[in-house]
Amino acid sequence: MVIKVFLASSSGSTAIKKKQQDVLGFLEALKVDYAPLDIACNEDNRMWMRENVPVEKKPTNGIPLPPQIFNEESYCGDYETFFDAKEDNAVFAFLGLPPPPGSKKAPVKQEEAQEEVEDEEAKGEDDQPVSEEEEELRQLEEEEEAPEVTEEEEDE
């Protein structure tokens, strides 16, 4: 599998240049095989990239900016999603590649772990999710069952 990185060799934007360098440098450091494909000098590359970036991932003007990353024909993401994967130590998963031998499995994101805990807590005894209304009713019942504290007891 070859990772395709669509770049613009003659971009006037320093931000785009830095993003492209960041992606390529990181892939080189990880010793990932990749093919840089220039969209500035090759109209076929530009058209292929624009046609294969999913509609929901395209910016509002409809023209995706480089760098765009693919695993063969499969879209991986743009710089922002690459950066997020890099921060989460999940670049190989992002690229759709198996992790190198001896590497640790990518950790589960804290948000996902927290959602799983909340989902488990939200289930009732019959393992059915509890609606917000049911949860509020349960809390009200617990409050009613709690003994009231009188002013005399508070002073003690």
CYANA upper distance limits for C-alpha pairs under 8 A (distance plus 0.5 A):
  1 MET  CA     71 ASN  CA      7.34
  1 MET  CA     72 GLU  CA      6.98
  2 VAL  CA     33 ASP  CA      6.36
  2 VAL  CA     34 TYR  CA      5.88
  2 VAL  CA     35 ALA  CA      7.28
  2 VAL  CA     71 ASN  CA      6.61
  2 VAL  CA     72 GLU  CA      6.34
  3 ILE  CA     32 VAL  CA      8.35
  3 ILE  CA     33 ASP  CA      6.90
  3 ILE  CA     34 TYR  CA      4.91
  3 ILE  CA     35 ALA  CA      6.63
  3 ILE  CA     69 ILE  CA      7.58
  3 ILE  CA     70 PHE  CA      6.24
  3 ILE  CA     71 ASN  CA      5.04
  3 ILE  CA     72 GLU  CA      6.58
  3 ILE  CA     95 LEU  CA      7.93
  4 LYS  CA     34 TYR  CA      6.17
  4 LYS  CA     35 ALA  CA      5.42
  4 LYS  CA     36 PRO  CA      6.59
  4 LYS  CA     37 LEU  CA      7.28
  4 LYS  CA     69 ILE  CA      6.26
  4 LYS  CA     70 PHE  CA      5.51
  4 LYS  CA     71 ASN  CA      6.58
  4 LYS  CA     72 GLU  CA      6.96
  5 VAL  CA     34 TYR  CA      7.45
  5 VAL  CA     35 ALA  CA      6.63
  5 VAL  CA     36 PRO  CA      5.41
  5 VAL  CA     37 LEU  CA      6.45
  5 VAL  CA     67 PRO  CA      6.86
  5 VAL  CA     68 GLN  CA      6.31
  5 VAL  CA     69 ILE  CA      5.18
  5 VAL  CA     70 PHE  CA      6.99
  6 PHE  CA     36 PRO  CA      6.50
  6 PHE  CA     37 LEU  CA      5.25
  6 PHE  CA     38 ASP  CA      6.42
  6 PHE  CA     39 ILE  CA      6.98
  6 PHE  CA     45 ASN  CA      8.12
  6 PHE  CA     49 MET  CA      7.61
  6 PHE  CA     66 PRO  CA      6.49
  6 PHE  CA     67 PRO  CA      5.85
  6 PHE  CA     68 GLN  CA      5.68
  6 PHE  CA     69 ILE  CA      6.90
  7 LEU  CA     20 GLN  CA      7.13
  7 LEU  CA     36 PRO  CA      7.11
  7 LEU  CA     37 LEU  CA      6.41
  7 LEU  CA     38 ASP  CA      5.42
  7 LEU  CA     39 ILE  CA      6.42
  7 LEU  CA     40 ALA  CA      8.17
  7 LEU  CA     66 PRO  CA      5.69
  7 LEU  CA     67 PRO  CA      5.65
  7 LEU  CA     68 GLN  CA      7.79
  8 ALA  CA     38 ASP  CA      5.86
  8 ALA  CA     39 ILE  CA      5.80
  8 ALA  CA     40 ALA  CA      5.49
  8 ALA  CA     41 CYS  CA      8.45
  8 ALA  CA     66 PRO  CA      6.93
  8 ALA  CA     67 PRO  CA      8.20
  9 SER  CA     38 ASP  CA      6.63
  9 SER  CA     39 ILE  CA      8.11
  9 SER  CA     40 ALA  CA      6.60
  9 SER  CA     41 CYS  CA      8.16
 10 SER  CA     40 ALA  CA      6.83
 11 SER  CA     16 ILE  CA      7.57
 11 SER  CA     17 LYS  CA      7.32
 11 SER  CA     40 ALA  CA      8.24
 13 SER  CA     17 LYS  CA      6.90
 14 THR  CA     18 LYS  CA      6.59
 15 ALA  CA     19 LYS  CA      6.72
 16 ILE  CA     20 GLN  CA      6.61
 16 ILE  CA     66 PRO  CA      7.28
 16 ILE  CA     67 PRO  CA      7.89
 17 LYS  CA     21 GLN  CA      6.66
 18 LYS  CA     22 ASP  CA      6.54
 19 LYS  CA     23 VAL  CA      6.79
 19 LYS  CA     67 PRO  CA      7.50
 19 LYS  CA     79 TYR  CA      7.08
 20 GLN  CA     24 LEU  CA      6.71
 20 GLN  CA     66 PRO  CA      7.77
 20 GLN  CA     67 PRO  CA      6.11
 21 GLN  CA     25 GLY  CA      6.28
 22 ASP  CA     26 PHE  CA      6.57
 23 VAL  CA     27 LEU  CA      6.69
 23 VAL  CA     67 PRO  CA      8.36
 23 VAL  CA     79 TYR  CA      7.95
 23 VAL  CA     82 PHE  CA      8.21
 24 LEU  CA     28 GLU  CA      6.60
 25 GLY  CA     29 ALA  CA      6.65
 26 PHE  CA     30 LEU  CA      6.76
 27 LEU  CA     31 LYS  CA      6.60
 27 LEU  CA     32 VAL  CA      5.76
 27 LEU  CA     33 ASP  CA      8.17
 27 LEU  CA     34 TYR  CA      8.04
 28 GLU  CA     32 VAL  CA      6.58
 28 GLU  CA     33 ASP  CA      8.40
 37 LEU  CA     45 ASN  CA      7.08
 38 ASP  CA     42 ASN  CA      6.62
 38 ASP  CA     45 ASN  CA      7.15
 38 ASP  CA     46 ARG  CA      8.16
 39 ILE  CA     43 GLU  CA      6.85
 39 ILE  CA     44 ASP  CA      8.29
 39 ILE  CA     45 ASN  CA      5.76
 39 ILE  CA     46 ARG  CA      4.95
 40 ALA  CA     46 ARG  CA      7.80
 42 ASN  CA     46 ARG  CA      7.00
 43 GLU  CA     47 MET  CA      6.62
 44 ASP  CA     48 TRP  CA      6.53
 45 ASN  CA     49 MET  CA      6.58
 46 ARG  CA     50 ARG  CA      6.70
 47 MET  CA     51 GLU  CA      6.55
 48 TRP  CA     52 ASN  CA      6.58
 49 MET  CA     53 VAL  CA      6.67
 49 MET  CA     68 GLN  CA      8.08
 50 ARG  CA     63 ILE  CA      7.19
 50 ARG  CA     64 PRO  CA      7.01
 52 ASN  CA     73 GLU  CA      8.46
 52 ASN  CA     75 TYR  CA      7.74
 53 VAL  CA     57 LYS  CA      7.10
 53 VAL  CA     58 LYS  CA      7.22
 53 VAL  CA     64 PRO  CA      7.93
 53 VAL  CA     75 TYR  CA      7.01
 54 PRO  CA     58 LYS  CA      7.12
 54 PRO  CA     75 TYR  CA      8.12
 55 VAL  CA     62 GLY  CA      8.47
 58 LYS  CA     62 GLY  CA      5.88
 58 LYS  CA     63 ILE  CA      6.91
 58 LYS  CA     64 PRO  CA      5.93
 59 PRO  CA     63 ILE  CA      6.88
 59 PRO  CA     64 PRO  CA      6.63
 64 PRO  CA     68 GLN  CA      8.27
 66 PRO  CA     78 ASP  CA      7.87
 66 PRO  CA     79 TYR  CA      8.33
 67 PRO  CA     78 ASP  CA      6.53
 67 PRO  CA     79 TYR  CA      6.54
 68 GLN  CA     76 CYS  CA      8.44
 68 GLN  CA     77 GLY  CA      6.55
 68 GLN  CA     78 ASP  CA      5.09
 68 GLN  CA     79 TYR  CA      7.30
 69 ILE  CA     75 TYR  CA      6.96
 69 ILE  CA     76 CYS  CA      5.95
 69 ILE  CA     77 GLY  CA      5.90
 69 ILE  CA     78 ASP  CA      6.51
 70 PHE  CA     74 SER  CA      5.92
 70 PHE  CA     75 TYR  CA      4.95
 70 PHE  CA     76 CYS  CA      5.48
 70 PHE  CA     77 GLY  CA      7.55
 70 PHE  CA     95 LEU  CA      7.99
 71 ASN  CA     75 TYR  CA      6.88
 71 ASN  CA     76 CYS  CA      7.00
 71 ASN  CA     95 LEU  CA      6.80
 71 ASN  CA     96 GLY  CA      7.36
 76 CYS  CA     94 PHE  CA      6.76
 76 CYS  CA     95 LEU  CA      6.35
 76 CYS  CA     96 GLY  CA      8.08
 77 GLY  CA     81 THR  CA      6.13
 77 GLY  CA     82 PHE  CA      6.95
 78 ASP  CA     82 PHE  CA      6.66
 79 TYR  CA     83 PHE  CA      6.44
 80 GLU  CA     84 ASP  CA      6.74
 81 THR  CA     85 ALA  CA      6.70
 82 PHE  CA     86 LYS  CA      6.62
 82 PHE  CA     91 VAL  CA      7.56
 82 PHE  CA     94 PHE  CA      7.66
 83 PHE  CA     87 GLU  CA      6.68
 84 ASP  CA     88 ASP  CA      6.72
 85 ALA  CA     89 ASN  CA      6.54
 85 ALA  CA     90 ALA  CA      5.33
 85 ALA  CA     91 VAL  CA      5.56
 85 ALA  CA     94 PHE  CA      6.72
 86 LYS  CA     90 ALA  CA      6.50
 86 LYS  CA     91 VAL  CA      5.86
 88 ASP  CA    106 ALA  CA      8.30
 88 ASP  CA    107 PRO  CA      8.22
 88 ASP  CA    109 LYS  CA      7.88
 89 ASN  CA    106 ALA  CA      6.74
 89 ASN  CA    107 PRO  CA      8.18
 90 ALA  CA     94 PHE  CA      6.64
 90 ALA  CA    106 ALA  CA      6.09
 90 ALA  CA    107 PRO  CA      8.47
 91 VAL  CA     95 LEU  CA      6.59
 92 PHE  CA     96 GLY  CA      6.58
 92 PHE  CA     97 LEU  CA      5.50
 92 PHE  CA     98 PRO  CA      6.73
 92 PHE  CA     99 PRO  CA      6.16
 93 ALA  CA     97 LEU  CA      6.38
 93 ALA  CA     98 PRO  CA      7.49
 93 ALA  CA     99 PRO  CA      7.98
 99 PRO  CA    103 SER  CA      6.96
 99 PRO  CA    105 LYS  CA      8.06
108 VAL  CA    112 GLU  CA      7.30
108 VAL  CA    113 ALA  CA      7.12
109 LYS  CA    113 ALA  CA      6.84
110 GLN  CA    114 GLN  CA      6.54
111 GLU  CA    115 GLU  CA      6.64
112 GLU  CA    116 GLU  CA      6.77
113 ALA  CA    117 VAL  CA      6.86
114 GLN  CA    118 GLU  CA      6.66
115 GLU  CA    119 ASP  CA      6.50
116 GLU  CA    120 GLU  CA      6.72
117 VAL  CA    121 GLU  CA      6.69
118 GLU  CA    122 ALA  CA      6.53
119 ASP  CA    123 LYS  CA      7.07
119 ASP  CA    129 PRO  CA      8.03
122 ALA  CA    129 PRO  CA      6.18
122 ALA  CA    130 VAL  CA      5.97
123 LYS  CA    127 ASP  CA      5.54
123 LYS  CA    128 GLN  CA      5.73
123 LYS  CA    129 PRO  CA      4.80
123 LYS  CA    130 VAL  CA      5.99
124 GLY  CA    128 GLN  CA      6.11
124 GLY  CA    129 PRO  CA      6.76
124 GLY  CA    130 VAL  CA      6.47
130 VAL  CA    134 GLU  CA      6.59
130 VAL  CA    135 GLU  CA      6.89
131 SER  CA    135 GLU  CA      6.71
132 GLU  CA    136 GLU  CA      6.66
133 GLU  CA    137 LEU  CA      6.65
134 GLU  CA    138 ARG  CA      6.60
135 GLU  CA    139 GLN  CA      6.77
136 GLU  CA    140 LEU  CA      6.73
137 LEU  CA    141 GLU  CA      6.71
138 ARG  CA    142 GLU  CA      6.77
139 GLN  CA    143 GLU  CA      6.76
140 LEU  CA    144 GLU  CA      6.74
141 GLU  CA    145 GLU  CA      6.74
142 GLU  CA    146 ALA  CA      6.82
149 VAL  CA    153 GLU  CA      6.73
149 VAL  CA    154 GLU  CA      7.33
150 THR  CA    154 GLU  CA      6.95
151 GLU  CA    155 ASP  CA      6.88
152 GLU  CA    156 GLU  CA      7.25
